[in-house]
Amino acid sequence: MFWIHTMVAAHALASAVLIPVVVLLARKSRKNKTEWAFMAMLICLIVWLLCNSISKWLIFIYRIEIPLIPSVGGVASLGLGLAFYLVCEFLYEPRPARNRIYRLLAAAIGSLAVAPAFFMEQWIHHREVVDDLIVFYYGPLFPVTSAWIMILVLGGIALLIFRYRYIIRNDRQRTHIRLLIIGTFLSLLFVYVCSVFLPLMGNFFLDNIGPPTTLVLLSLLIYSILFHGLFDLRTFWLRLTLSGSVVVAGAVFLGLSVGYMLKSLGPEIAEFHTTMLILLSALGIVYGRFVEPGLRHRLFPSPPGVEDVISSLFHAERKISGEIHPALERILRALNRAIEFRNGFILCVDRNASLRLFHRGPVSTQARRILEQLFRRFRGPQPSDAAAMTYLDRTIVLEKGLDVPALADSEFRRRYPRLAQRMDQAFQFLQDEQFKLLVPLLYDGRWVGLIALGEKRDQSPYFHQEISLIEALRLSLALFLHNQIYYQDLEQRRKRAESEAERLSEYLADNRVHRKKLAEHTLIYRSPLMHAAIDSVQRASGSNRPVLVTGETGTGKELMARLIHDTDRPERPFVVVNCAAIPSHLLEDEIFGHVKGAFTDARSDRAGKALQAGDGTLFFDEIGEMPMELQAKLLRLLQDGTYSRLGENQTIRANCRFIFATNRDLRESIQEGIFREDLYYRINAFSIDLPPLRDRREDIPVLIDHLRMEMSAELGKEVPDIDGAAMQAMRLFPWPGNIRQLENVLLRTLAATDGPLIQVSDLPSEIVISSESGTALNAGPEVTAREEFVFDRPLGEMIEDFTRRVIQSALDQTDGNRTRAAEILGMGRTALLYRMKQLGLG
């Protein structure tokens, strides 16, 4: 009696597990062909379990045999085999499926031919109970039906093996099919052992428990493949086996065995088995409490959760930086701690509409270009594209043989045909580049960033757990990146406000000496012409447009380039290329670099200045000296933003800003045929002209004072001061070499002077001769004509009258242009207007 209760209990438990699965399938609104076949398989399995249990219960308990019940169970077993074949037929089916109609027709005709056999007496001729066991007398049709069911099952497995070997290329699908093939073969082997081999050996215990348990596990395996296509089934089933199978199977086996023995054997044996049961239960508790958790922790280390990643992201640095680059690096680093990928990158657009990018591992230039185009397309979508964002607001899995949900949607293709075509091409290329995931970061309906992840280090696909983790992190990452961009904008506005306040202060106090501290030098000026040049620097910063700085030798062109660089990129590289100091045959290698073997002495790869500049500034000094043959390559670099190293065909994208300087008149060079006209218009997107020192004489005294302080600090002693006559002589000198000449003259003078004061006699002879011959008489308002004054009024009135005549003269010379008049008089425009108002000059 114990065996029939065991069998009914096992079948009831199996049905209790399968019925909820059938209900879940039935509630699913849209079922594909594989899901319909699987639901039919589950229904047939449940019917077979019920018919088998009822038939044996009636025969064993009530000694009643109803032939219809086992016949229905036999038909259910045929449906089970046929449904399993259909699951294999439709699982990961290729498009189009070749010869499918013939296979389905053969399976249908064979099943229809076999089905009537289950209702004939020749199928199972007789059943009876002999010595508390059910004995079957099989008829000649029973092997035929069993063979046909086995043919259906093995045919489905053979079809899966063929697709696994020749058709399917997706790693995840191959893993799942491999698990299904192995699981099916193990199930068939276990059912054969339990239902055929062991009964022949006289053991009928597992015949009641083994087949339903095995079929339930196989059904659950198919269910997990169908409804968790991105699930790590291998790890799941290994963990399930490790954690549950040993304890559960052991408990069931021991419970049933010991219960039967206690019931059927004598008291002494029962006492012995009770002791063994207690001992085995204690061992099971020790295994579940100590051994299994340790094995699980060692074999399956848990990755960081969502909270861990967010915590590491937001609390890595307590101070929020105004730079985007460190924020991008922190996002990729946090993701890499959770999912170890080989390569990946993240890009965003800052408030200045400039693309910012950070990557880990190798990323090709073409892949970067494709993703930049895709990102720009959805960074600011048109109103008609707003609905398209809903299709792409998800993590996109890029795997060969796996459809992208948005592109597989017929409605999306109908509404956005051109966009779908472009995305098809982009995703296909990214798949070829071994990228596996695209993670759009959306905030307030706009893309604030885009993450692309390559294959994992263990080369396994991205599973459901990892994609769910990234999906849970998307909003937090988008919020973090949006805050970083917002704070960068605030920081830029703060700096811009400080700069504007400084500029306004300069206009309000025109006679103040202005100092701008740079990395190694200090920019000092007072003149309005330099005010205008510095204002141009403010307009030139904040964009990637090329800047051309012109001016005579020694006017500080490189200093001006550094000022442009420090205004918006102070933490990034500033790389200088001196086109006049480097031989023409080495200049290309200096700019672009070379690879090993490019020429005779190229023993290793060498990075050029364009690569060293990174996303900083590349400064070309004396661009007018560049050879014509190299100007064409420079033009391509400016137009396309790409270049190639010597000896290499692969192109590299340059992200730096370009600044050029020259003391030549490039328009004359164009007419002489030594400079390309198209290159001139390309580098002259924004120009800054530095005035010579002779046009800003009011800056000479402050420059001399600053140079004296620098020389004093360098020499470690006090240097002589300059008396008024010597200072006037230096102001009147034209300084053809500009500031560089002024610095050299001051050095020579200090070296030749022993006294506490530098006098005119201590100056170089060319300055003294220029001063004595009156070279600077026409240089500006510093020298005025001698006049005979009649002292018939108070001194104050005479000074006001003289000042009025001087200002009126300057206005007459400039045709009433007050800005130019202020420049001639060596004063600021605001100060001139205030003085004119005092003197009644309107």
C-alpha positions in Angstrom: 0.0 0.0 0.0 2.9 2.3 0.6 4.0 2.4 -3.0 0.7 3.5 -4.4 0.5 6.4 -1.9 4.1 7.4 -2.8 3.3 7.3 -6.5 0.1 9.4 -6.1 1.9 11.9 -3.9 4.7 12.3 -6.4 2.3 12.8 -9.3 0.2 15.2 -7.3 3.3 17.3 -6.4 4.4 17.3 -10.1 1.0 18.5 -11.2 1.0 21.1 -8.4 4.2 22.5 -9.9 3.1 22.4 -13.5 -0.4 23.9 -13.1 0.7 27.4 -12.0 3.1 27.4 -15.0 0.2 26.6 -17.3 -1.9 29.4 -15.7 1.0 31.9 -16.2 1.2 30.9 -19.9 -2.5 31.1 -20.4 -2.6 34.7 -18.9 0.1 35.8 -21.3 -1.7 38.0 -23.9 0.6 37.5 -26.9 2.0 34.0 -27.2 4.4 33.0 -30.0 4.4 29.6 -31.6 7.0 28.2 -29.2 5.0 29.2 -26.1 1.8 27.7 -27.6 3.7 24.4 -28.1 5.1 24.5 -24.6 1.7 25.1 -23.1 0.4 22.1 -25.0 3.3 20.1 -23.7 2.5 21.0 -20.1 -1.2 20.2 -20.5 -0.3 16.8 -22.0 2.1 16.1 -19.2 -0.5 17.0 -16.6 -3.1 14.7 -18.3 -0.6 11.9 -18.5 0.3 12.3 -14.7 -3.4 12.3 -13.8 -4.4 9.4 -16.0 -1.4 7.3 -14.8 -2.2 8.0 -11.1 -6.0 7.4 -11.5 -5.5 4.2 -13.4 -3.0 2.7 -10.9 -5.1 3.9 -7.9 -8.2 2.2 -9.3 -6.4 -1.0 -10.0 -4.3 -1.1 -6.9 -6.9 0.0 -4.3 -10.3 -0.9 -5.8 -9.2 -3.7 -8.2 -11.1 -1.9 -11.0 -9.7 -1.5 -14.5 -11.1 1.2 -16.9 -9.2 0.8 -20.3 -10.2 4.3 -21.4 -8.1 6.0 -18.7 -4.7 4.5 -19.7 -5.6 5.0 -23.3 -6.2 8.7 -22.7 -2.9 8.8 -20.8 -1.2 7.1 -23.8 -2.6 9.8 -26.2 -1.4 12.4 -23.7 2.1 10.9 -23.8 2.0 11.1 -27.7 0.9 14.7 -27.4 3.7 15.3 -25.0 6.3 14.0 -27.5 4.7 15.9 -30.4 4.6 19.1 -28.4 8.2 18.7 -27.3 9.2 18.3 -31.0 7.2 21.5 -31.8 9.0 23.4 -29.0 12.3 22.3 -30.5 11.1 23.2 -34.0 10.1 26.8 -33.1 12.7 27.5 -30.5 15.1 30.2 -31.8 13.9 29.4 -35.3 15.9 30.8 -38.3 14.3 33.0 -40.8 13.2 31.6 -43.2 13.1 28.0 -41.8 14.0 25.6 -44.6 11.9 22.4 -45.2 9.8 23.0 -42.1 6.5 22.2 -43.8 7.8 18.7 -44.7 9.0 18.0 -41.2 5.7 19.2 -39.6 3.7 17.2 -42.2 5.7 14.0 -41.4 5.3 14.5 -37.6 1.5 15.1 -38.0 0.9 12.1 -40.3 2.9 9.8 -38.1 1.1 11.0 -34.9 -2.3 10.6 -36.5 -1.4 7.1 -37.6 -0.1 6.1 -34.2 -3.0 7.7 -32.1 -5.6 5.0 -32.7 -3.3 2.3 -31.4 -3.7 3.6 -27.8 -7.4 2.5 -27.8 -6.8 -1.0 -29.1 -6.4 -4.1 -26.9 -3.0 -4.8 -28.5 -1.5 -1.7 -26.9 -1.7 -2.8 -23.2 -3.3 -6.2 -23.1 -3.9 -6.5 -19.4 -3.0 -5.2 -16.0 -3.2 -7.0 -12.7 -2.0 -6.7 -9.1 0.5 -9.5 -8.2 2.1 -9.4 -4.7 1.3 -5.8 -4.1 2.8 -4.8 -7.5 1.2 -3.8 -10.8 2.1 -6.2 -13.6 1.7 -5.0 -17.2 1.2 -7.3 -20.2 2.2 -5.2 -23.2 0.7 -5.8 -26.5 2.5 -5.7 -29.9 1.4 -2.1 -30.5 3.0 -0.7 -27.3 6.6 -0.8 -28.7 5.3 1.0 -31.9 3.8 3.9 -29.9 6.8 4.1 -27.6 9.2 4.1 -30.5 7.2 6.9 -32.3 7.2 9.1 -29.2 11.0 8.5 -28.8 11.4 9.4 -32.5 9.6 12.7 -32.0 11.8 13.5 -28.9 15.1 12.5 -30.6 14.0 14.3 -33.8 13.5 17.5 -31.9 16.9 17.1 -30.2 18.6 16.4 -33.6 17.1 19.5 -35.0 18.4 21.6 -32.1 21.9 20.0 -32.5 21.9 20.9 -36.2 20.9 24.5 -35.5 23.5 24.7 -32.7 26.2 23.4 -35.1 25.5 25.3 -38.3 22.9 28.1 -37.9 22.7 29.8 -34.5 25.5 32.3 -33.8 24.2 34.1 -30.7 26.2 33.1 -27.7 23.3 33.2 -25.3 21.0 31.1 -27.5 23.8 28.6 -28.1 24.2 28.3 -24.3 20.5 27.7 -23.7 20.2 25.1 -26.5 23.2 23.3 -25.2 21.6 23.2 -21.7 18.3 21.9 -23.2 20.1 19.2 -25.2 22.0 18.0 -22.2 19.0 18.3 -19.9 16.8 16.2 -22.3 19.5 13.5 -22.7 19.9 13.3 -18.9 16.1 13.1 -18.5 15.8 10.3 -21.0 18.6 8.4 -19.4 17.1 8.9 -15.9 13.6 7.8 -17.1 15.1 4.7 -18.7 17.0 3.8 -15.6 14.0 4.4 -13.3 11.3 2.9 -15.5 13.1 0.0 -17.3 16.5 -0.9 -15.9 15.7 -0.8 -12.2 12.3 -2.6 -12.5 14.1 -5.4 -14.4 16.5 -5.6 -11.5 13.5 -5.9 -9.1 13.5 -2.3 -7.8 10.2 -0.5 -8.4 10.6 2.4 -6.0 12.0 5.0 -8.4 9.6 4.0 -11.1 6.9 6.0 -9.3 9.0 9.1 -8.4 11.8 9.4 -11.1 9.8 10.1 -14.3 7.5 12.8 -13.0 10.3 14.5 -11.2 12.5 14.5 -14.3 9.8 15.7 -16.6 8.9 18.5 -14.2 12.6 19.7 -14.1 12.8 19.5 -17.9 9.6 21.6 -18.2 11.0 24.2 -15.8 14.2 24.3 -17.8 12.2 25.0 -21.0 10.1 27.6 -19.2 13.2 29.4 -18.0 14.7 29.5 -21.5 11.5 30.8 -23.0 10.7 33.5 -20.5 14.1 34.4 -19.2 16.0 34.5 -22.5 18.6 36.8 -21.0 18.9 34.6 -17.8 22.2 32.9 -16.7 20.6 29.5 -16.8 23.9 27.6 -16.3 24.7 29.4 -13.0 21.0 29.2 -12.0 20.8 25.5 -12.4 24.2 24.9 -10.8 23.2 27.0 -7.8 19.9 25.2 -7.6 21.6 21.9 -7.7 24.2 23.0 -5.1 21.7 24.6 -2.7 18.5 22.5 -3.0 18.9 19.3 -4.8 21.1 17.5 -2.3 19.0 18.5 0.7 15.6 18.1 -0.9 16.3 14.9 -2.7 18.1 13.5 0.4 15.2 14.4 2.7 12.6 12.9 0.4 14.5 9.7 -0.2 15.4 9.3 3.5 11.9 10.2 4.6 10.2 7.7 2.3 12.8 5.0 2.9 12.8 5.3 6.7 9.0 5.7 6.9 8.6 2.5 4.9 11.1 0.6 7.0 9.7 1.8 10.3 6.3 0.6 9.1 7.3 -2.8 7.6 10.1 -3.9 9.8 10.4 -5.0 13.4 11.1 -2.8 16.5 14.8 -3.4 16.6 15.3 -2.4 13.0 13.0 0.6 13.5 15.1 1.7 16.5 18.3 1.5 14.4 16.8 3.4 11.5 15.5 6.1 13.9 19.0 6.6 15.1 20.3 6.8 11.5 17.5 9.3 10.6 18.5 11.6 13.5 22.2 11.4 12.5 21.5 12.1 8.9 19.2 15.0 9.8 22.0 16.5 11.9 24.4 16.1 9.0 21.8 17.8 6.7 21.5 20.7 9.2 25.3 21.1 9.3 25.5 21.0 5.5 22.7 23.6 5.1 24.1 25.9 7.8 27.8 25.9 7.2 29.0 23.9 4.1 26.5 25.1 1.4 26.8 28.8 2.2 30.6 28.6 2.0 30.5 26.7 -1.3 28.0 29.1 -2.7 30.1 32.1 -1.6 33.3 30.6 -3.1 31.8 29.4 -6.4 29.2 32.2 -7.0 30.5 35.5 -5.5 27.7 38.0 -5.6 28.4 41.2 -7.6 27.8 44.6 -6.2 24.1 45.6 -6.0 22.4 48.8 -7.1 22.9 50.5 -3.8 26.6 49.7 -3.7 27.1 51.1 -7.2 25.2 54.3 -6.5 26.9 54.7 -3.2 30.4 54.4 -4.8 29.3 56.8 -7.5 27.9 59.6 -5.3 30.2 59.3 -2.3 33.6 58.7 -4.0 34.2 62.4 -3.9 32.4 64.7 -1.5 33.2 67.7 -3.6 31.4 68.0 -6.9 33.8 68.9 -9.6 33.0 71.3 -12.4 34.9 69.0 -14.8 32.9 66.5 -16.9 35.9 64.2 -17.6 36.3 62.8 -14.0 32.6 62.3 -13.8 32.6 60.1 -16.9 35.5 58.1 -15.6 33.8 57.5 -12.3 30.6 56.2 -14.0 32.6 53.7 -16.1 34.7 52.7 -13.1 31.5 52.0 -11.0 30.0 49.9 -13.8 33.2 48.0 -14.3 33.2 47.0 -10.6 29.7 45.5 -11.0 30.3 44.0 -14.5 33.8 43.3 -15.7 33.8 44.3 -19.4 36.8 44.5 -21.7 36.1 47.9 -23.2 33.5 50.6 -23.2 33.0 54.3 -23.3 30.6 57.0 -22.3 30.0 60.3 -24.0 27.9 63.3 -23.2 27.4 66.9 -24.4 28.3 69.7 -22.0 26.6 73.1 -21.8 28.8 74.4 -24.6 27.5 71.7 -27.0 30.9 70.1 -27.0 31.1 66.3 -27.0 33.0 64.9 -24.0 34.1 61.3 -24.1 35.9 58.8 -21.8 36.7 55.2 -22.6 38.2 52.1 -21.0 40.0 49.7 -23.2 40.5 50.0 -27.0 37.8 51.8 -29.0 38.2 52.4 -32.7 37.8 55.8 -34.3 34.9 54.6 -36.5 33.0 53.3 -33.5 33.4 56.6 -31.8 32.2 58.4 -34.9 29.1 56.2 -35.2 28.1 56.7 -31.6 28.7 60.4 -31.7 26.4 60.7 -34.7 23.8 58.5 -33.0 24.1 60.6 -29.8 23.8 63.9 -31.6 20.7 62.6 -33.4 18.8 62.1 -30.1 20.5 64.8 -28.0 18.1 67.4 -29.3 15.3 65.5 -31.3 12.9 67.3 -33.5 9.3 67.6 -32.2 8.3 64.8 -34.6 10.9 62.5 -33.1 9.7 62.9 -29.6 7.6 59.7 -29.8 10.7 57.8 -31.1 12.4 58.4 -27.7 9.9 56.0 -26.0 11.2 53.2 -28.2 14.8 53.8 -27.2 14.3 54.5 -23.5 15.7 51.2 -22.5 19.0 49.2 -22.4 19.7 48.0 -25.9 21.3 44.5 -26.2 23.4 44.2 -29.3 24.0 40.5 -30.1 24.2 38.6 -33.3 20.9 36.9 -33.9 19.1 38.9 -31.2 16.6 41.5 -32.4 16.7 45.0 -31.0 13.1 45.6 -29.6 12.7 49.0 -31.1 13.9 47.9 -34.6 11.8 44.7 -34.4 8.7 46.7 -33.8 6.7 47.1 -37.1 5.0 50.2 -35.9 8.4 51.9 -35.2 9.6 51.0 -38.7 6.4 52.3 -40.3 6.5 55.6 -38.5 10.3 56.2 -38.7 11.6 54.3 -41.8 14.7 56.4 -42.4 15.6 56.5 -38.7 15.2 52.7 -38.4 17.4 52.2 -41.5 20.2 54.4 -40.0 19.9 52.7 -36.7 20.1 49.3 -38.4 23.4 50.2 -40.0 24.8 51.8 -36.8 23.8 48.8 -34.6 25.2 46.3 -37.2 28.6 48.1 -37.2 28.7 48.2 -33.4 27.9 44.5 -33.3 30.9 43.9 -35.6 33.0 46.0 -33.3 32.1 43.6 -30.4 29.9 46.0 -28.5 27.2 44.2 -26.6 25.1 46.9 -24.7 24.0 50.5 -25.5 22.7 52.3 -22.4 20.9 55.6 -23.2 20.9 58.0 -20.2 17.7 60.1 -20.4 16.7 62.9 -18.1 13.6 65.0 -18.6 13.0 63.4 -22.0 16.5 64.2 -23.4 19.6 62.1 -23.8 22.2 63.4 -21.4 24.7 60.6 -22.1 25.2 57.3 -23.9 27.2 54.3 -22.6 28.5 51.5 -24.8 29.9 48.4 -23.2 31.9 45.7 -25.0 32.1 42.0 -24.3 32.7 40.8 -20.8 36.1 39.6 -19.7 34.9 36.0 -19.4 33.4 36.3 -22.9 30.0 35.3 -21.6 26.9 37.2 -22.8 25.2 39.8 -20.7 22.5 38.1 -18.7 19.2 39.2 -17.3 20.6 39.9 -13.9 23.3 42.3 -15.3 20.9 44.0 -17.7 18.4 44.5 -14.8 21.2 46.0 -12.7 22.1 48.5 -15.5 18.4 49.2 -16.1 18.0 50.0 -12.4 21.0 52.2 -12.5 20.1 54.2 -15.7 18.1 56.9 -14.0 20.7 57.4 -11.2 23.5 57.6 -13.7 21.5 60.1 -15.8 20.8 62.2 -12.7 24.4 62.1 -11.7 25.6 63.1 -15.1 23.0 65.8 -15.4 24.1 67.3 -12.1 27.7 67.2 -13.2 26.8 69.1 -16.4 24.7 71.5 -14.4 27.5 72.2 -11.9 29.9 72.7 -14.8 27.6 75.3 -16.3 27.3 77.0 -12.9 31.1 77.0 -12.5 31.5 78.5 -16.0 28.9 81.1 -15.3 30.7 82.0 -12.0 34.0 82.3 -13.8 32.3 84.3 -16.5 30.7 86.6 -13.9 34.0 87.1 -12.2 35.7 87.9 -15.5 32.9 90.3 -16.4 33.2 92.0 -13.0 37.0 92.2 -13.5 36.5 93.7 -17.0 34.0 96.2 -15.7 36.3 97.2 -12.9 39.0 97.7 -15.5 36.8 100.1 -17.4 35.9 101.9 -14.2 39.5 102.4 -13.3 41.3 102.8 -16.6 44.6 103.8 -15.1 44.9 100.7 -13.0 47.6 98.2 -13.9 46.1 94.9 -14.9 47.9 91.6 -14.1 46.9 88.2 -15.3 48.9 85.4 -13.7 49.6 82.4 -16.0 51.5 79.2 -15.5 55.0 80.6 -15.8 54.5 84.3 -16.8 52.4 87.3 -15.9 50.5 89.4 -18.5 50.7 93.1 -17.5 49.0 95.9 -19.4 47.3 99.3 -19.0 46.7 100.5 -22.5 43.2 100.4 -24.2 44.7 98.4 -27.1 45.6 95.6 -24.8 42.1 95.9 -23.2 40.6 95.2 -26.6 42.9 92.2 -27.2 42.0 90.7 -23.8 38.3 91.2 -24.5 38.9 89.2 -27.7 40.4 86.4 -25.6 37.2 86.2 -23.6 35.2 85.8 -26.8 37.6 83.2 -28.3 37.5 80.9 -25.2 34.8 78.4 -24.7 34.7 77.0 -28.2 36.8 74.8 -30.5 37.2 77.3 -33.2 40.7 77.9 -34.5 42.3 81.1 -33.3 44.9 83.1 -35.2 47.2 85.4 -33.1 49.1 88.0 -35.1 51.7 90.5 -34.1 55.3 91.5 -34.4 58.1 89.5 -33.0 58.3 89.8 -29.2 54.7 91.0 -28.6 53.7 88.0 -26.5 51.8 85.8 -29.0 52.5 82.6 -27.1 51.6 84.3 -23.8 48.3 85.3 -25.4 47.7 81.7 -26.6 48.3 80.4 -23.0 45.8 83.0 -21.7 43.2 81.6 -24.2 44.0 78.1 -23.0 43.9 78.9 -19.3 40.6 80.7 -19.6 38.6 77.5 -20.3 41.0 74.5 -20.2 43.5 75.2 -17.4 43.8 71.5 -16.3 44.4 70.1 -19.8 47.6 69.9 -21.9 49.1 72.9 -23.7 51.4 71.6 -26.4 53.6 73.9 -28.6 54.8 73.2 -32.1 57.4 75.8 -33.3 57.2 75.6 -37.1 60.3 77.8 -37.6 62.6 75.9 -35.2 62.0 72.4 -36.5 63.4 71.3 -39.9 60.8 70.8 -42.6 61.5 67.1 -43.0 60.9 66.5 -39.3 57.9 68.7 -38.8 55.3 66.2 -40.0 56.7 63.5 -37.6 56.7 66.1 -34.8 53.0 66.9 -35.3 51.5 63.6 -36.2 54.0 61.0 -34.9 54.9 57.7 -36.4 54.6 53.9 -36.0 57.4 51.5 -35.7 59.0 50.8 -39.0 57.7 53.9 -40.7 61.2 54.9 -41.7 64.8 53.7 -41.0 65.2 55.0 -37.5 61.6 54.4 -36.3 62.4 51.7 -33.8 59.2 52.2 -31.8 55.9 54.0 -32.0 56.0 57.8 -31.2 53.0 59.9 -30.3 52.9 63.2 -32.1 52.0 66.6 -30.7 48.4 66.2 -31.9 47.9 63.1 -29.7 49.8 64.6 -26.8 47.5 67.6 -26.8 44.5 65.3 -26.0 41.5 67.5 -25.4 43.6 70.5 -24.5 45.3 73.1 -26.9 47.8 72.6 -29.7 49.7 75.8 -30.4 51.4 76.3 -33.8 54.0 79.1 -33.4 55.2 80.8 -36.6 52.6 79.0 -38.8 53.7 81.2 -41.7 57.0 79.1 -41.9 55.2 75.8 -42.4 56.2 74.1 -45.8 53.5 74.0 -48.5 53.4 70.2 -48.6 52.6 70.0 -45.0 49.9 72.7 -45.1 47.6 70.3 -47.0 47.8 67.7 -44.2 47.2 70.4 -41.6 44.1 71.6 -43.6 42.7 68.0 -43.5 43.3 67.9 -39.8 41.3 71.1 -39.3 38.5 70.2 -41.7 37.9 66.5 -40.7 39.4 66.5 -37.2 41.4 63.4 -38.1 44.9 62.5 -39.1 47.2 59.5 -39.6 50.6 58.8 -38.2 53.5 58.2 -40.5 53.5 54.6 -41.7 49.9 54.0 -40.6 46.6 53.9 -42.5 44.3 54.1 -39.5 42.9 57.5 -38.8 42.9 59.1 -35.4 40.5 61.8 -34.2 41.9 65.0 -32.7 39.9 66.5 -29.9 42.1 69.5 -29.2 41.6 73.2 -29.9 44.1 74.8 -32.4 45.7 78.2 -31.9 48.1 79.7 -34.5 50.5 82.5 -34.3 52.6 84.4 -36.9 54.6 87.6 -37.3 54.0 87.5 -41.1 51.3 89.1 -43.1 49.7 85.9 -44.4 47.8 87.7 -47.1 51.2 88.8 -48.6 52.4 85.2 -48.2 49.3 84.0 -50.2 50.2 86.4 -53.0 53.8 85.2 -53.0 52.6 81.6 -53.3 54.1 80.3 -50.0 50.9 79.9 -48.0 47.6 78.3 -49.0 44.6 80.6 -49.2 42.1 77.9 -48.0 44.3 77.1 -45.0 44.4 80.9 -44.1 40.6 81.1 -44.1 40.4 77.9 -42.0 42.8 79.1 -39.3 41.4 82.6 -39.3 38.1 81.7 -37.8 38.9 84.1 -34.9 41.8 86.5 -35.0 43.5 88.5 -32.3 46.0 91.2 -33.3 48.5 92.2 -30.6 49.7 95.8 -30.8 53.5 96.5 -30.9 55.0 98.1 -27.8 55.5 101.5 -29.6 51.6 101.7 -29.8 51.2 101.1 -26.1 53.9 103.3 -24.5 51.9 103.7 -21.3 52.6 100.0 -20.6 56.4 100.5 -20.7 56.9 101.8 -17.1 54.8 99.0 -15.6 56.5 96.4 -17.7 59.9 97.7 -16.6 58.9 97.6 -12.9 57.6 94.0 -13.3 60.8 92.9 -15.1 62.9 94.6 -12.4 61.0 92.6 -9.6 61.4 89.3 -11.5 65.2 90.0 -12.0 65.6 90.9 -8.4 63.9 87.6 -7.3 66.0 85.7 -9.8 69.3 87.3 -8.7 68.5 87.3 -5.0 69.3 91.0 -4.5 67.9 94.5 -5.0 68.3 95.9 -8.5 68.8 99.6 -9.3 65.8 101.8 -9.9 65.4 103.9 -13.1 65.4 107.7 -12.9 62.9 109.8 -14.7 65.1 110.8 -17.7 66.1 107.2 -18.4 62.5 106.1 -18.1 61.4 108.9 -20.6 64.1 107.8 -23.0 62.9 104.2 -22.8 59.3 105.4 -23.4 60.3 107.3 -26.5 62.3 104.4 -28.1 60.3 102.6 -30.9 61.2 99.1 -29.7 61.2 97.2 -32.9 61.8 94.0 -30.9 58.9 94.8 -28.6 58.8 93.2 -25.1 61.6 90.7 -25.8 63.9 93.5 -26.8 62.8 95.5 -23.7 63.7 92.6 -21.5 67.1 92.1 -23.1 67.9 95.8 -22.9 67.0 95.9 -19.2 69.2 92.8 -18.5 72.2 94.4 -20.3 71.7 97.7 -18.4 71.5 96.0 -15.0 74.6 94.0 -15.8 76.5 97.2 -16.7 75.3 99.4 -13.8 76.9 99.5 -10.3 75.1 102.4 -8.8 71.7 102.6 -7.0 70.1 104.3 -10.0 70.0 103.7 -13.7 70.5 106.9 -15.6 70.4 107.8 -19.3 74.1 107.3 -19.6 73.7 103.7 -18.5 71.3 102.8 -21.3 72.5 101.3 -24.5 73.7 103.8 -27.1 70.8 103.1 -29.6 68.3 104.2 -27.0 70.3 107.3 -26.1 70.8 108.3 -29.7 67.1 107.8 -30.5 66.1 110.0 -27.6 68.6 112.8 -28.5 67.6 112.8 -32.1 63.9 113.1 -31.3 62.9 109.9 -33.0 59.8 109.6 -30.8 58.5 113.2 -31.2 55.7 112.0 -33.4 54.9 108.9 -31.4 52.0 110.3 -29.5 50.9 112.7 -26.8 54.0 112.1 -24.6 55.9 114.9 -26.5 54.1 118.3 -27.0 55.2 121.4 -28.8 56.7 124.2 -26.8 54.4 127.2 -26.2 54.8 130.7 -24.8 52.4 131.2 -22.0 51.0 134.6 -20.8 50.4 134.4 -17.1 47.4 136.6 -16.9 45.1 134.1 -15.2 45.2 131.7 -12.3 47.1 128.5 -12.8 44.0 126.3 -12.5 42.2 128.1 -15.3 45.3 127.9 -17.5 45.6 124.2 -16.9 41.9 123.6 -17.7 42.2 125.8 -20.9 45.3 123.9 -22.0 43.6 120.5 -21.3 40.6 121.6 -23.2 42.7 122.5 -26.3 44.6 119.2 -26.1 41.5 117.1 -26.0 39.8 119.2 -28.8 42.9 118.7 -30.9 42.8 114.9 -30.4 39.1 114.9 -31.3 39.8 117.0 -34.4 42.5 114.5 -35.5 40.2 111.5 -35.1 37.1 113.1 -36.7 35.3 113.1 -33.4 36.0 109.4 -32.6 36.3 109.4 -28.8 37.6 105.9 -28.5 40.5 106.7 -30.8 41.1 110.1 -29.2 41.3 108.3 -25.8 43.9 106.0 -27.3 46.0 108.9 -28.6 45.8 110.7 -25.2 46.8 107.5 -23.4 43.7 107.4 -21.2 40.6 105.3 -21.0 37.4 106.2 -22.9 35.4 106.5 -19.6 38.0 108.8 -18.2 38.0 110.9 -21.4 34.2 111.3 -21.3 34.3 112.3 -17.7 37.0 114.9 -18.4 35.1 116.2 -21.4 32.0 116.7 -19.3 34.0 118.6 -16.7 35.4 120.9 -19.4 32.1 121.4 -21.2 33.2 119.7 -24.4 29.9 117.8 -24.8 
